[in-house]
Amino acid sequence: MDDLIFPFGQKIKSLWQVVRAPRKVFILGVYASAVHAKWLNAKGKVLANALAVASEQYIFWRGENAEEIISRIPLPEGAGGLISAGEKFNRPSGRALDKYPSTTANRNYEWR
């Protein structure tokens, strides 16, 4: 995936399970998600409510630092602006995973 990019040029990154030792829990995710931004034109009109613009930071990302990640994406002149699309789009899988007691406190003991 080295040559694939999101709109506005951010590279699509592969995510890998970092810890390889045996774990108590195995959670299978279908695909890596993305950081989502709301795209606004120069006058502030919404062009897209949720546009994938960067790779999520880790498997089952909780959405932290979404605004910071989005703010670092350079836009071409006249393209408007990007703001976070909000928690509905930036952390749903991480938040859903946190609803289960075995995964909330410490994710270091699970495979994802």
Protein Blocks (a to p, Z undefined) as FASTA:
>chain_A
ZZgccehhiacdddddfblcdcfbdcddfbdcddddddddfkopafbfbdcfbdcfbehi
ehiaklmmmmmpccdehilpaddebjklnomlmmmmmmpmklmmpmklccZZ
